Amino acid sequence: MAGARLKGGRIAVPDASATNMASRFSRYRPEEEKAVREIEVVEDKTLKKMKDAWKACNVTDEAPDDYSKILKKVKKLEYSAKDIENVSLALVEFQSEENFQWKAGAFLSALMNNSKDTEFVIHTAHLAEPIDYLGYKNTKSITVIGNIGRDVGGLMKDGDIMVDGNAGEAVGVSMKGGTITVNGNAYGYIGQEMDGGTIMVNGDAEEAVGVDMKGGSITVNGKVGEGVGIGMEGGEIRIEGEIGSIADDIKHGKIYHKGKLILEK
């Protein structure tokens, strides 16, 4: 991560701007952009109301406050899981807005959390930038078709999220339960401060896997960067590929490499 520094056995994490996130994903172009754009989304009354709700939501990039405000707006709507899938496609027209990445993730998360349905499909491959915070406080089953930004599954309680693409930093940050699967690569800080649940990355991951984790399980089937387990207080980490380095300040937990236990405290 540009600007991240190892300091006293720990990593100091700078704020990730939208510009920095864009550069990280520059090699992950919307490979399905043409196909997704060709999907016809008919703007019926429900979709129009959902888009109107979007326009009525003003965000400041303050996760708890903004999410609560958005949730109040969507509670007034009636919609189905298919309507949420349609609005994920329709959001392309708003992607030039300030704070779009955070707002899109919070908006879709609120719609899903408020819904009576339990299974959802979200499209992101048609978007210029990956959206952030999708699956915030999730308890449902979510399939993401395309790349996703930072903090997917943040404060997740239950359910499952499957990302058919790459993921930004802090997958499963502070998650309590449930399962997150990333079929591509993930940026650093996977499982930061997680208390429970399961995270699996089928590709590679960057630095600080399991930073400050307290419980749960992380598996990376590819290689990882430096500082695995920084500040780890519990849980287990399994790495199948090469390891950049293991942190020297692990308090409790287990780390496996290619199925072999290499650290236990």
C-alpha positions as CSV (number, residue, x, y, z in Angstrom):
1,M,0.0,0.0,0.0
2,A,1.5,3.3,-1.0
3,G,2.4,5.3,2.1
4,A,1.9,2.4,4.6
5,R,4.9,1.9,6.9
6,L,6.0,-0.8,9.3
7,K,6.4,1.0,12.6
8,G,7.3,-0.9,15.8
9,G,6.1,-4.2,14.3
10,R,2.8,-2.6,13.2
11,I,1.6,-1.0,10.0
12,A,0.5,2.6,10.1
13,V,-2.4,2.8,7.6
14,P,-3.0,6.0,5.8
15,D,-6.4,7.0,4.6
16,A,-7.3,5.6,1.2
17,S,-8.6,8.2,-1.2
18,A,-10.7,7.5,-4.1
19,T,-7.8,8.5,-6.3
20,N,-5.5,5.9,-4.7
21,M,-8.2,3.2,-4.9
22,A,-8.6,4.0,-8.6
23,S,-4.9,3.5,-9.2
24,R,-4.9,0.2,-7.4
25,F,-7.6,-1.1,-9.6
26,S,-6.3,0.4,-12.9
27,R,-5.2,-3.0,-14.0
28,Y,-8.7,-4.4,-13.3
29,R,-10.7,-2.7,-16.1
30,P,-14.5,-3.4,-16.3
31,E,-13.9,-6.5,-18.4
32,E,-17.6,-7.1,-18.7
33,E,-18.5,-3.5,-19.3
34,K,-19.9,-4.0,-22.8
35,A,-22.0,-7.0,-21.9
36,V,-23.4,-5.3,-18.8
37,R,-24.2,-2.1,-20.6
38,E,-26.2,-4.1,-23.1
39,I,-28.5,-5.3,-20.3
40,E,-31.8,-3.4,-20.6
41,V,-33.0,-2.0,-17.4
42,V,-36.6,-0.8,-17.9
43,E,-37.3,2.2,-15.6
44,D,-40.5,1.2,-14.0
45,K,-42.2,3.0,-11.1
46,T,-40.2,1.0,-8.5
47,L,-36.8,1.8,-10.1
48,K,-37.7,5.4,-10.5
49,K,-38.6,5.6,-6.8
50,M,-35.3,4.0,-5.9
51,K,-33.4,6.4,-8.0
52,D,-35.3,9.3,-6.4
53,A,-34.3,8.0,-3.0
54,W,-30.7,7.9,-4.1
55,K,-30.9,11.6,-5.2
56,A,-32.5,12.5,-1.8
57,C,-29.5,11.0,0.1
58,N,-26.7,13.4,0.9
59,V,-23.6,11.7,2.2
60,T,-20.4,13.0,3.9
61,D,-18.3,9.7,3.9
62,E,-19.1,9.2,7.6
63,A,-20.2,5.5,7.6
64,P,-22.5,5.2,10.6
65,D,-24.3,8.5,10.2
66,D,-24.7,8.3,6.4
67,Y,-25.8,4.6,6.5
68,S,-28.5,5.4,9.1
69,K,-29.8,8.3,7.0
70,I,-29.9,6.2,3.9
71,L,-31.7,3.4,5.7
72,K,-34.5,5.8,6.8
73,K,-35.0,6.7,3.2
74,V,-35.2,3.2,1.8
75,K,-37.6,2.0,4.5
76,K,-40.3,4.0,2.8
77,L,-39.9,1.9,-0.4
78,E,-41.3,-1.4,-1.6
79,Y,-39.0,-3.5,-3.8
80,S,-37.7,-7.0,-4.5
81,A,-34.3,-8.5,-4.9
82,K,-34.6,-8.1,-8.6
83,D,-35.3,-4.4,-8.2
84,I,-32.0,-4.2,-6.2
85,E,-30.1,-5.9,-9.0
86,N,-31.6,-3.5,-11.5
87,V,-30.7,-0.5,-9.4
88,S,-27.1,-1.7,-9.2
89,L,-27.0,-1.5,-12.9
90,A,-28.8,1.8,-13.1
91,L,-26.3,3.5,-10.6
92,V,-23.9,3.9,-13.5
93,E,-25.6,7.2,-14.3
94,F,-24.6,8.6,-10.9
95,Q,-20.9,7.5,-10.8
96,S,-19.5,11.0,-11.4
97,E,-21.0,12.2,-8.1
98,E,-18.7,13.1,-5.2
99,N,-18.5,10.2,-2.7
100,F,-20.1,7.8,-5.2
101,Q,-18.1,4.8,-4.2
102,W,-19.1,5.0,-0.5
103,K,-22.7,6.2,-1.2
104,A,-23.3,3.3,-3.7
105,G,-22.1,0.7,-1.2
106,A,-24.2,2.2,1.7
107,F,-27.3,2.6,-0.5
108,L,-27.2,-1.0,-1.8
109,S,-26.4,-2.3,1.7
110,A,-29.3,-0.5,3.2
111,L,-31.6,-1.8,0.5
112,M,-30.6,-5.4,1.1
113,N,-30.6,-5.2,4.9
114,N,-34.1,-3.7,4.7
115,S,-35.4,-6.2,2.2
116,K,-37.6,-9.2,3.1
117,D,-35.6,-11.2,0.5
118,T,-32.5,-13.1,1.4
119,E,-30.5,-13.6,-1.8
120,F,-29.2,-10.8,-4.0
121,V,-27.1,-10.2,-7.1
122,I,-25.1,-7.0,-7.5
123,H,-23.4,-5.9,-10.7
124,T,-20.2,-3.8,-10.6
125,A,-18.3,-4.7,-13.7
126,H,-19.9,-1.8,-15.7
127,L,-18.7,0.9,-13.2
128,A,-15.5,2.9,-13.7
129,E,-14.5,2.6,-10.1
130,P,-15.3,-0.2,-7.6
131,I,-17.8,0.6,-4.9
132,D,-16.9,0.6,-1.2
133,Y,-18.5,-0.8,1.9
134,L,-20.9,-3.2,0.2
135,G,-22.4,-5.7,2.6
136,Y,-22.2,-3.3,5.6
137,K,-23.8,-5.1,8.6
138,N,-24.8,-7.9,6.2
139,T,-26.9,-10.9,7.3
140,K,-28.0,-12.0,3.8
141,S,-26.5,-13.8,0.8
142,I,-24.9,-11.5,-1.8
143,T,-23.2,-12.3,-5.1
144,V,-21.1,-9.6,-6.6
145,I,-20.4,-9.8,-10.3
146,G,-17.3,-7.7,-10.9
147,N,-14.7,-6.0,-8.7
148,I,-15.5,-4.5,-5.3
149,G,-13.8,-1.7,-3.4
150,R,-12.7,-1.4,0.2
151,D,-14.4,-2.7,3.4
152,V,-16.7,-5.3,1.8
153,G,-18.6,-7.0,4.5
154,G,-17.7,-4.4,7.2
155,L,-19.4,-5.2,10.5
156,M,-21.0,-8.2,8.8
157,K,-23.1,-10.3,11.3
158,D,-24.1,-13.4,9.3
159,G,-24.8,-14.6,5.8
160,D,-22.4,-14.8,2.9
161,I,-20.8,-12.6,0.3
162,M,-19.2,-14.0,-2.9
163,V,-17.2,-11.6,-5.0
164,D,-16.6,-12.8,-8.6
165,G,-13.7,-10.4,-9.1
166,N,-11.1,-8.6,-7.1
167,A,-11.5,-6.8,-3.7
168,G,-10.0,-3.6,-2.2
169,E,-8.5,-3.3,1.2
170,A,-10.0,-4.4,4.5
171,V,-12.2,-7.3,3.4
172,G,-14.4,-8.2,6.3
173,V,-13.2,-5.4,8.6
174,S,-14.7,-5.8,12.1
175,M,-16.9,-8.7,10.9
176,K,-18.7,-10.7,13.6
177,G,-19.8,-13.8,11.6
178,G,-20.7,-15.1,8.2
179,T,-18.5,-16.0,5.2
180,I,-16.8,-13.8,2.5
181,T,-15.3,-15.4,-0.6
182,V,-13.2,-13.4,-3.1
183,N,-12.6,-15.3,-6.2
184,G,-9.9,-12.9,-7.4
185,N,-7.2,-11.0,-5.6
186,A,-7.5,-8.8,-2.5
187,Y,-5.7,-5.7,-1.3
188,G,-4.2,-5.6,2.2
189,Y,-5.7,-5.6,5.7
190,I,-7.9,-8.6,5.2
191,G,-10.0,-9.3,8.3
192,Q,-8.8,-6.2,10.1
193,E,-10.2,-6.4,13.7
194,M,-12.5,-9.2,12.8
195,D,-14.1,-11.1,15.7
196,G,-15.6,-14.1,13.9
197,G,-16.6,-15.5,10.6
198,T,-14.7,-16.8,7.6
199,I,-12.8,-15.1,4.8
200,M,-11.4,-16.9,1.8
201,V,-9.4,-15.3,-1.0
202,N,-8.8,-17.6,-3.9
203,G,-6.1,-15.3,-5.4
204,D,-3.3,-13.3,-3.9
205,A,-3.4,-10.7,-1.1
206,E,-1.2,-7.8,-0.1
207,E,0.1,-6.7,3.3
208,A,-1.1,-7.1,6.9
209,V,-3.4,-10.1,6.4
210,G,-5.3,-10.5,9.7
211,V,-4.2,-7.2,11.3
212,D,-5.6,-6.9,14.8
213,M,-8.0,-9.9,14.3
214,K,-9.5,-11.3,17.4
215,G,-11.3,-14.4,16.1
216,G,-12.5,-16.1,13.0
217,S,-10.6,-17.7,10.1
218,I,-8.8,-16.3,7.0
219,T,-7.6,-18.4,4.1
220,V,-5.5,-17.0,1.2
221,N,-4.9,-19.6,-1.6
222,G,-2.3,-17.4,-3.3
223,K,0.7,-15.4,-2.0
224,V,0.6,-12.7,0.6
225,G,2.7,-9.6,1.4
226,E,4.5,-8.5,4.6
227,G,3.2,-8.3,8.1
228,V,0.9,-11.4,8.3
229,G,-0.9,-11.3,11.7
230,I,0.1,-7.9,12.9
231,G,-1.4,-7.3,16.3
232,M,-3.3,-10.6,16.0
233,E,-5.2,-11.6,19.2
234,G,-7.0,-14.7,18.1
235,G,-8.3,-16.8,15.3
236,E,-6.4,-18.5,12.6
237,I,-4.7,-17.6,9.2
238,R,-4.0,-20.1,6.5
239,I,-1.7,-19.2,3.6
240,E,-1.2,-21.5,0.6
241,G,1.3,-19.4,-1.4
242,E,4.4,-17.5,-0.6
243,I,4.5,-15.3,2.6
244,G,6.3,-11.9,2.6
245,S,6.8,-12.0,6.4
246,I,5.2,-12.9,9.7
247,A,4.6,-10.0,12.2
248,D,6.6,-10.1,15.4
249,D,3.9,-8.7,17.7
250,I,1.3,-11.5,17.5
251,K,-0.3,-12.1,20.9
252,H,-2.6,-15.1,20.3
253,G,-3.7,-17.2,17.3
254,K,-2.5,-19.8,14.8
255,I,-0.9,-19.4,11.4
256,Y,-0.6,-22.2,8.9
257,H,1.5,-22.3,5.7
258,K,0.5,-24.9,3.1
259,G,-1.4,-26.9,5.7
260,K,1.5,-26.9,8.3
261,L,1.1,-25.0,11.6
262,I,4.1,-22.6,11.7
263,L,3.0,-20.3,14.6
264,E,0.8,-20.8,17.6
265,K,0.5,-18.5,20.6
